[in-house]
Amino acid sequence: MKISIIRGAFANPAELQNFYPLKNQFNIQVITSKHPISREIDLPLIKLWSPTDIPNFPYKYSILNRIFTDAHYLVDLEKTITGSDIIHTAETYYHYTIQAIKAKQKGLVKKIISTVWEIIPHNNEGIKGRREFKRLSYRYIDHFLAVTTLAREALIKEGIPPEKITVIPMGVDLDRFSPKVKKVESKIINILFVGRLVSEKGVGELAEAFDPIYKNNKNIQLTLIGCGPLTNYFNNRPGIIINKLPYSLIHQAYQHADIFCLPSRTSKYWQEQFGMVLVEALASALPIVTTATGAIKEVCSISAIYCQEKNSLDLKNKLEELVYNQKEREKLGQEARLRAEKYFDNQKIAQEIAKLYHHVCKKNFN
């Protein structure tokens, strides 16, 4: 069975590691833009030119999305995917999803599955043409893989029949993201954040919460792994370290951490859709301080401490509960690892995806 996974500029090893165990079961190719998020992907890659490859300029995506309806168009995609048994795309409004649908209409491919992360019903419809893109997706996509029940509910509210939706979360390699075998004795308590340095991830509140903790205890450290427009906000703030790591090394950051923190916040057009970093932290047996926005509680359940959104004082108090309580850190960490083993093992998830592929090939959902 030939599987073409289309991810364009969004191709990344965090998600695609869930397909690695399928390499010997299917003929898989991943189709990306020339400059995807990451090239550290252990699957055959085909790189096609996309408008997203244009060097950054002010309002890049605002302009390109209005020219192309969605900038994630891939040149020669139709030719590249011809003969595929399954096209596995993402979301209902990306341009490459519509390209796959047009290939199906011509009889060039057999079935289309779309992974859906979006949890806000009727989101991403403000740009002219996007509703038509979604309408075509609703009609011609054979099945939807929702990564959360919230994504499933959003699809149902948009008119997708429940029988066309299967919920399969994304997982991680539990051998790579694992608890430290032996903790190196250190007086420093390391709080870790991994993600984009943007306001919706709550990094501003995290800095404000950390400052008074560090002021009273110099044996505390905040490590930020990532980049973004708020990078300069953390310059010259004592106790805060900013770093970048390739995904092949990112597990080491978790290995050197004592607490993981992701204080995401809700906005009108965005909520935390899943949080792969939360799964990585769970698998690494780290106690987690986070918020209840979006799908976070679905991912972490009771294996995390929740603070109020946009409330740096509450975040400070929740972090201090763990900073000064090693037993609680260890207890939460053990619960986190058990949850990861039960729900987020990429080996098990890969087999669920394989079952879906076989199911979709046997039955016409249209």
N, C-alpha and C positions, 0 to 999 in steps of 0.2 A: 504494500500500500504506500503510495507516494503522498507525503504530507508537506505542504508548503506553509510555513509559519511566517506571516507578514507582520513585521513590527516597525519597519522604517527607522526613523530617528530615535524611536523609543526602545530599540533592542537593548537588553541589559541582562547580565548573568543572574541577577537576583531572581527575576521571574523565570528565565529560561533554564535554570538548573532543574526545574521541575520536568523538563523534557529530556534531560541527559540520559536517564535510565531507559529511554525508549529507542536509543540509537540502534540497537540490535533487533528491534521489533518492526521498525518502519524505515522507509526511505525518507529521511527528513532533511529539508533544507530551510534555512532561515533567511528571509529577504529583508535587508536593511537599506537605509540610505548610505551614502558614501561616508557620512560622519555620524554614526549612531552614538548613543550615550556611552556605550562601552564596546570595545572589540574583544573583550575577554570572554568569549562565548565558545564553549566546547561543542559546537555543532557546525556543519558545513554552512558557510555564509555566502550569499550572493549580494553584492552591494550595487545598488542602482542610484542614479542621480535623482535628487529631490530638491524642490525649492528650499527645503529646510537646510540644505547644504550651503546656501548663500551665506557669506560672512555676516556676522551680526551688525545691525545698524539700528538707529532709534526706531522704535515701534515696528520692528521687523515682522512679528507674527500678526499684529493688527493689520498691517498692510497686505501681507501675503495671504492671510485668511480671507480677505475681501476680494482679492484677485482670483483665488482658486476655490473659494468657499471653505476649503480646509487646505493648509499648506502641505499636508502629508501625502502628496502625490508622488508616485514613483514611475519614472520613465522606463518604458519597455517591460512593465510589470506583467501585462497580459501574455506576452511572449514567454516570459520566464516561468509563469505558473501553468501554462498549457499542459494538459495531461495529468494534472494533480487529482488524486481521489478526494482529498480534503484540503481546502484552504482554511487555515486557522488564523483569523485576523483578530482585531481588537476594536471594541466600541462600535457604535452605530453611525458615527458621523465623520470618521476619518476618511480621507479621500481614497486611501488605498483599499478600504473596505468596499467602497462604491466601484472601484476598478475591478475588484474580485467579483462583485455581483454582475457587472457587465460581461466579464469572461464567462460566468455561469450561463447568462442569457444566450450567449453564442454557442453554448455547448462545449466550451473548452476545458471546463473543470466540472467535477461532479457535485460536491457538497461544500457548504460553507459553515464553519463554526466561528462564533465570535466570543472572545473573552470580554466580559464587561466588569469594569471596576466602579463606574459611576453610580452613586447612591442617591443623587438628587433627581427626582423625576422631572423630565422636560428641561433639564439643564442643557447648556450649549446649543440653544436654538435661536440666539439673538442675531446671528449673522445670516444674511440672505442666502437661501439655498440649503441651510442646514436641516430644516424640517423636511425638505424633500429627500435629502440624503437619508435621514432617519426612516422616512416612509418606505423607501426602497429596501432598507435593511430589514425592517419589520416583515416585509413581504418575502424576500428572497433568502435570508439567512436561515439555514436549516435548523440550527440549534444554538442556544446561548449558554456559555459557561460563565455563571456568575460567581465571583470569588467570595461573596458574602450573601447572607440572606437579605441584607438591606439592598444590595444590587439587584437581587431577584425581585424584591418588592417594587423597586423603582421601574423595572422592566414591565412588570404586571400592570402598574399604574399607567404605563405608556401604551398598553394594549397588547402586550405579548402573552399568548396563552401559557399558563403555568407548565403544561406538559412539554413545552419547547425550551424549558430552562432547567439546567442542572447546576447545583451549587457544589463547587469544588474549590477549596481555599488553596492558596499558594504556600509551599513549604520551603524548607532549606535542607542542606546536607547536614545531617545531625552528627556526622563524624567530624566535620570541619568546625561547625558551630557547636561547641561542646564546653562543659565546665572545665575549669582549670584542674588538672590532676592534683597539683599541690600548690597552694597559695604561697607566694613569696611574701615573707614577713615584711611589712612596711607600715609605717605610721601614717602614710598618706592615704586618704580615702578619695578615690577617683570617681567622680560623677561623669558619665559619658552621654553625649548627644551625638547622633549620627543623622545627617539629613541636610536638606537645603537650608541655608541661612536666610530665611524669609520670615516675615511677620506671622504668617498663618501657622508656622511650626512652633510658635510661642517662644522663640529664642530671646526676644526682648525681655519677657517676663522671667525667663530662666536666668539671664544675667542679673536682673534686679533682685531675684531671690538669692542668687549665689553671693553677691557682694557682702551682705551683712553676715552670712555664714562664715565667709572667709575672713572677715574683719575680726571675728571672735575666735577663729581657729585656723591657723596658718597650715595645718596639716590636711587641708581640703584642697582638691584640685578639680577644675571643670575642664574637660577635654571636649572640644567641638571638632567633629570630623565632617567636613563639607565645605561648601562655598556658596556664595550668593550675594545679593545686594546689601545685606546687613553685615558683611564681613568687617568693614571698618568700624562698626559699632563696638567691636570687642577689642580693638587695638588699645594697648597700654592699660588694660584692666588687669590688676594683679590676680594671680591664681588661675587665669584662663589661658588655655593653650588651644590654638587653632591649627588643624593639620588636614592634609588630604592623603587618602590612601586608595590605591587601586582595589577593586573588589577581591582580587586574589589574596590580599593581605588584610582585608577589613576584619576578619575574625580575630586577628591579633589585638585589635582595639578593644573588643569585648573581653578578651582574655586578661587584659590589664585593667579592667574596670571593676568597681565595687557596686555601683548603682547605675541604672540606665534611666534617662529622663527624656520624655517626649511630650511637652506641654502644648499640644496642638490646640488651635482655636478655630471656631466656626466662623465662616463668612457667608455672605449671601449666595455666592456661587461655588463655594468649596467647603467640603468637610473631609476629614481623614478617611480615605476610601478603604484602606486596609492597614497599611503600616508594616512593610516587610521588615523594617528595622526592629519592630516589636517582636516579630517572630524570631529574628536573629538573637535578640536579647533573651527571649524565653529559652531558646535552645542552649544559650550560653549560661543558663542558670543564674541570671542576674535579677535582683529585685528591681521592679519597675515603678517609677512615678510618672503618671500620665494624666490625661483628661478623658472625659467620657464622650468626646465629640465623635461624630460619624460612626464608623464601624469598630472603634477601638475596643469597646467592651465585648464585642463579639469575638475579637481576637484574643484578648487577655483574660476576660471573665474575672474571676476572683483572684487571679494570679498577679495582681498589680494593686498599687495604691493610687487612688484617684483624687486629684485636686480640682478646684474650681477653675474654669477657663478665665484667662486674662486677669488672674489674681495672683500677683507675685508673692504676697504675704502668705496666702494659703499654700502656695508652692514651696516657699521657704520652710514652713512648718512641717509639711509632709516630707521634705528632703531630710530635715533634721531628725525626724522620727527614725529614719534609717541610718543616718550618719552616726548617731549615738547608740545604736542598738544592733550589735553584730548578730545576735541570735535571731532577730527578726529578719535581717538581711539573708541569713542562711536559710531560714524557714521559707521565705518567699522565693528564694532562688531554687530550692528543691521543688516547690510547687510549680514553678515556671518550667523547669526542665521536664517534669512529668506531663505537663500540658502540651509542650512541644512534641514529645514522643507520641502522644496520643493523637494529635490533630495535624501536626505540621511536618511530618516526615516526608521529604520529597520523593523517596522511593515508593511509598504507599500512594502518594498523590499522583505520581506518574502512571501507576497502574489504573487509577480511577480515570485518568485522561484516556488511556488506551481503551478501556471499556466503552467510553463515550464515543471514541472514533469508530469502533466496530459497530456500536449501536446505530450511529447516524448513517453509516454506510449501508446498513440492512433495511433501514426504514425511511420513507419519505415523509418529512414533517410538514410539507407545504400543503 
